[in-house]
Amino acid sequence: MSKPIIFTTSTCSWCRRAKRYFKERKVPFKEVNIERDPDAARDVVRKTGQKGVPVIKIGSSWIVGFDRDRIEKELARRTS
């Protein structure tokens, strides 16, 4: 299973919650700070139509915001 990717900014409290959620569940993830990576920021907007963070990519699914139900559903699909 590929690691989920969390697109974040330095000041985003929901991003910190999302990262804490993955750490508490021992799910390895990759963090991409879109303030430091303008190409990633453009990619997120292109894929989701959104500029807000966090955006979480699990497999081919893009989740805008810290939507715990969708995250759990996507993680369950990836491990079954």
Sequence and secondary structure as in RCSB ss.txt:
>XXXX:A:sequence
MSKPIIFTTSTCSWCRRAKRYFKERKVPFKEVNIERDPDAARDVVRKTGQKGVPVIKIGSSWIVGFDRDRIEKEL
ARRTS
>XXXX:A:secstr
    EEEE TT HHHHHHHHHHHHTT   EEEETTT HHHHHHHHHHHS   S EEEETTEEEES  HHHHHHHH
HHHH 
